[in-house]
Amino acid sequence: MSLFRERLEAFPRIEPYRFAKAEQLWPYYKRVESAATPKFTIEGREVINFGSNNYLSLSYDPRVIEAAQAATAHFGTGVTGSRLLNGTLPLHHDLEAELADFYGTEAALVFSTGYVANLCGISGYLGRSDYAVVDKEAHNSLVTAIRLSGAHLKRFRHNDADQLASILADLPEDAAKGVIVDGVYSMRGDTAPLPRIVEAVRATPNAFVFDDEAHGLGVLGARGRGAGEHFGLLDQIDITTITFSKALGSCGGAVLGSAEAIELLTITAEPFIFTASNVPASMAAALASLRILRAEPERPGRLLGNVAHLVAALTERGVRTNPAESAILTIPLKHHDDLSTVFTFRDLFELGVFCNPVIPPASHGNAGLLRLSLMVDHDHDLLDDAADIITKVLTDTDQLLDP
């Protein structure tokens, strides 16, 4: 037996994983065969799409596609180098300038993915003598970035600003402290209590706020700038990170902050210095999407209107949902073991609704949830159809919680 086979066999979840694959219950790595529209095709089946984070329905917008095609025609399919060497295009500079202007920051720096933006934004600012204080439900990219930085990792209970303040009070006064949160948490869609978090940080010497707005951009705030704007605290967030792979319908990410903070990353962030630059099409698509969001600021409101409609439709049918604070809606299940959750996912998929079952490793203790991501282009008739299917499946599988 090879070393790799031995390690595979030792993986603690290998038997449930193999059972799920054999019984066609495995909910991941499914083959998507069309654009991420409100109804799309997965492995030959047309389904209502609640599994995408295409919040503003821009990944298939003709204006975004045209911009990507034009950039490819001019610059080619790739730049074949890092930003440091030959990978910085006018598109990068234009996008960075417009993002900084949109957020009201001094500068921005674009990365090949949102994950890499978080890796660089934390490992570039924190070192071995510093402290990273992070919410227990923070995205994997943030925790991985802390490990990369070598900083001392401290975790506080999810959205517990009191425990955060207590942890900060016990840390050495002269040490740098990064308080790291998601403006919107990816599994439950709930928002960070930014007013209290900012208050705790401002009372702490040498501390700064790092806010990942991957799921807030294009969703929350009067202009779609995320939870920071929603709470009126954009000017109190020291570092903001975003991704282009959700509301902006592309691929990439950015760190936004002061001119000095961004300049520092260009010389300290090794994943930025040594990785390939974004392909031209992704930069042009993100820039076109950003311009659409700025020109059509009503889009986030329409999106949240769709969320409210689906919540009302499910409630009328006796389906409980968790409080909806973003474009992510979650439905708690009566039987919340992994297998029951995946069976429910499968039954929904077979009847025409695709969503995300929340099970490890992504669950953060929130196992037994169905996660639905809504889009601007989900019309109310489609949402009503989805509510009917969800109600039927949860009723038939005894997964309905009491109202």
HELIX and SHEET records of a PDB file:
HELIX    1   1 LEU A    3  ALA A   10  1                                   8    
HELIX    2   2 ILE A   14  ALA A   22  1                                   9    
HELIX    3   3 PRO A   62  PHE A   75  1                                  14    
HELIX    4   4 PRO A   90  TYR A  103  1                                  14    
HELIX    5   5 GLY A  114  SER A  123  1                                  10    
HELIX    6   6 ASN A  140  SER A  149  1                                  10    
HELIX    7   7 ALA A  161  ALA A  169  1                                   9    
HELIX    8   8 LEU A  194  ARG A  202  1                                   9    
HELIX    9   9 ALA A  227  HIS A  230  1                                   4    
HELIX   10  10 LEU A  234  GLN A  236  5                                   3    
HELIX   11  11 ALA A  259  THR A  268  1                                  10    
HELIX   12  12 GLU A  270  ILE A  273  1                                   4    
HELIX   13  13 PRO A  280  ALA A  295  1                                  16    
HELIX   14  14 ARG A  299  GLU A  316  1                                  18    
HELIX   15  15 ASP A  338  LEU A  351  1                                  14    
HELIX   16  16 HIS A  380  ASP A  396  1                                  17    
SHEET    1   A 3 LYS A  39  ILE A  42  0                                        
SHEET    2   A 3 ARG A  45  ASN A  49 -1                                        
SHEET    3   A 3 VAL A 353  PHE A 354  1                                        
SHEET    1   B 7 ALA A 107  PHE A 111  0                                        
SHEET    2   B 7 GLY A 253  GLY A 257 -1                                        
SHEET    3   B 7 ILE A 239  THR A 243 -1                                        
SHEET    4   B 7 ALA A 207  ASP A 212  1                                        
SHEET    5   B 7 LYS A 177  ASP A 182  1                                        
SHEET    6   B 7 TYR A 131  ASP A 135  1                                        
SHEET    7   B 7 HIS A 152  PHE A 156  1                                        
SHEET    1   C 3 ILE A 328  PRO A 332  0                                        
SHEET    2   C 3 LEU A 369  SER A 373 -1                                        
SHEET    3   C 3 ASN A 356  VAL A 358 -1                                        
END                                                                             
